[in-house]
C-alpha cells in the first residue's frame, strides 16, 4: 500500500508532479495539512489559470472558455443571514482554491483524516484548471421572496434593476430551468474541471443551499476577445459577431459594468447576468433553404458577413436595397433586431454556450443555446431588445425560450474578502 | 455580398483555408459541386483524422477520444428492408465524409442549390474533426421485434448472442434510455464535432428512422491505448485501469472480436457493444470516508493501486491479508468482482464516458457513467460479471443502472461498401 502518499496531503499539482516523477511523495502529519495545496515541484507542468481575485469577478471579460457548467441555487428556508454569509465565505475560499488548480478544501482530495470524507471529490486530480473561472450572482429572490418577505434583511439594498425578467411573447418557461437565489457560472476549457467546480460548491452548500437547476454547455457561442475566432451556433451560423470584446474597454465600461446606484452601492463595478435557455428547433431549421436561413439571420452562412456586403465585421447597411427595392438585410432579420442602431445603442457582452440535453419523446434533439449576457442594466440592455425580437424576429419561429434568470453580479473580490461582502456590511 | 463564396462548394477544410488567407474563394457551377469536399489548399492546417474504412470499424480500438455523442435509433414501422439498406448506405457515405472533415453531404453546408436546404447543417464548418469516429451497431429488435415478427427478413441471421440483456438485480431501466434498433457512437476530441455527426445522421435518417434516445458524455473514463493516462470517474477514482488496450493485440483478438458464428457470418470480425447508463449517487458517495471509498473500490484513490500494494498496474493479490487476517482487497470490492480471475478470465475493452444531465428535482446532479464495452460475446463477457456485481459489489449501493442496450457491431467497411452489407447479401 502506498499509505504515505495516500494519506499525505497531495495537491492536484503535487500529485501530478509526483506521478510524473514515478515516485510516491511522503508528506504526513500536521505540516502536510498546511502545505497541501500547490506543492511547487519542478516536475509540475505549467497550468493555465485565471486570477480569481481582482477588481472584477473573473469569467466576464475573460476570454470565453470552451465549456460551461452553470448552476442556480436556492437558499434553504431554514437558513439564516449568518448561514448565507458563511456559505458565501466558504464558496469564495473554495473558488479561489479551485481556480488555482487546487482542491476545493484546504486538505484536498487525498488527505485529511483518513476516516473522514475528503474535502474535495477528486475527479479533477491531475487536471489542468484550463482557465477555470467561477462567477457568482445574486437573484431577486435573495432580497425579497415571492411573497414580498425580506428573508435576510437585504430588501433595502435590492437594486431597482434586479427584478424577475418580464414575460416575453412566446416564452414557455420551465420553473425547473429558471430563476434561483444564487447563480454560479463555472467555465473552463476542460468540462470535467467545470463539473468538478459546481459539484464541490454544491457539496459545500449542503444544509444551507441546494441546486435548483444546472446546465452544461459544450461549446462557446461567443468570443469575448479579439484573439478568438467567432464560433458557430447549432443553426450553423457564426454567433456573437457583434458581441463586445474585452479589448474594447470604452464600450465594456459603458455597456457591461453596473452604473453607480446610491441604494445599492455594494454592486458598484459589478454587472448583471441575464441567462436564457433557448431551445432551437433544429430539425425545422434544417429544412429551410440556404437563402431563407441567410435572410432570417441577415448574414451569410459562410463568412457571417451582413447581406448588405463586406466581411464578418463590416457594419451592416440597413438602407441598401437589392432587386425590387427591398433592403438586402431584412428589417425583421436577427441581425437587424439585435443591432445597437435599433436598440438605443445598447450592446451586449455575450458569453453563451451550445447545449444538447439528449433527445425528446418526439425523437428530436433537445438542443439549443444557453444564452448568457453581462450587461450594465437589463432594463436598457436586454428587456427592450428581447421584447422586440420576441415579437418580430424572423428567427423566433425556430426558437423557444424555456429557461430564464437574472442575477446581480457583485464586483471583484479582494484577498481576504468574500463575494458580495459589501452587501452585508 | 460574397455570393460566389456563399454559393460555391466550400468544404470545411476549404473554407478555413480561404478564411485563413482572408480571401473569398470563387468556386461555382457543376465543377464546384463535384470538387466540394476537402479542397487541398496549402493554407489548410493539418487535421486529426481517423481512417473510416478498414478491416474493423473505427471507434473501438481507436485511442479513446475525450467526448461522446451516442444515439439509439428506431427504424420507422413504415420502413421497408429497402429503406433500411438505403439508410445504411446513406449513413456510411455521410460518416466517411464527416470523419474526413467534410460535410455530411456531397455539396456541404454552403453549396448546393441556393433555394434548397444545405446537405450539411454547418455548425462544424472550420472545425478539425479531432479524431472523429462513427461506429454503427444493430440491435436485437432489428431482427425480431418484441412480438417476434421478422421485420426485415433478417431473423434467420440474428446471432444467438444478440438478445436483449437480462434484468439484473437493482436495474431501474428507463425505456427512453434503453435499447434501439440501431446505435451510433460518435466520438471526437471536440464535442461540437460529435454533436454535428449525430445531428446530421439524424437528419439523413428522416422518414426511415428516428432517434429513440441520445446521450452526451463529456469526459472519457477509459484508456484504450497504453499512451493514454487513466482518467477519473465522478467518484474521483481512476477508472478503466484493467480495461484492454489496443496494443495488447492477443487479448483484443480473444476478448473483443466476435467469434465465427455459422448462422451469422456477416458479423465475423465484428463485436458487441454493451451500453449501460449508470447513475451515480455522488452526494452520498461524497459523505463516505477516504478509507471506506478505497475499500469499496479496492484501490487507492491517489494512484489507483490495488490495496494489496504496488502501483496502478500491479496485479492485485486477493489472498494478501492485513490486520486481523482480513484480505487487504475486500472480496466484495469493485476491483475483486470485476477482475478476470473472478470472471472466468473475461476482459473488457471499456470505452465509457462521464455524463451530467443537469440536476434533478431533489437538487442532485443527474450524473454518472455512460458505460460502453466492446466484447466478443456478452454471454461470457458481460452478463456473468454484471450478475455478480449487481448482487455483491459494495459499489452497487452508490449506483443505479437506468439505461441499457446491446448491439452487434459489424466488421469494418471497405470503400464502396456500406456498414453491415454482408447481412443483406
Interface residues (C-beta under 8 A of the other chain):
Chain A: X1 X2 X5 X6 X10 X15 X19 X24 X67 X69 X71 X74 X109 X110 X112 X113 X114 X115 X116 X117 X118 X120 X121 X122 X123 X124 X125 X126 X176 X190 X191 X192 X195 X198 X199 X202 X203 X210 X211 X212 X213 X214 X215 X216 X218 X219 X229 X232 X233 X234 X235 X236 X237 X282 X283 X286 X287 X288 X289 X290 X291 X293 X294 X300 X301 X302 X303 X305 X307 X308 X309 X311 X328 X354 X356 X357 X358 X359 X361 X363 X364 X365 X367
Chain B: X1 X2 X5 X6 X10 X15 X19 X24 X67 X69 X71 X74 X109 X110 X112 X113 X114 X115 X116 X117 X118 X120 X121 X122 X123 X124 X125 X126 X176 X191 X192 X195 X198 X199 X202 X203 X206 X210 X211 X212 X213 X214 X215 X216 X218 X219 X229 X232 X233 X234 X235 X236 X237 X282 X283 X286 X287 X288 X289 X290 X291 X294 X300 X301 X302 X303 X305 X307 X308 X309 X311 X328 X354 X356 X357 X358 X359 X361 X363 X364 X365 X367
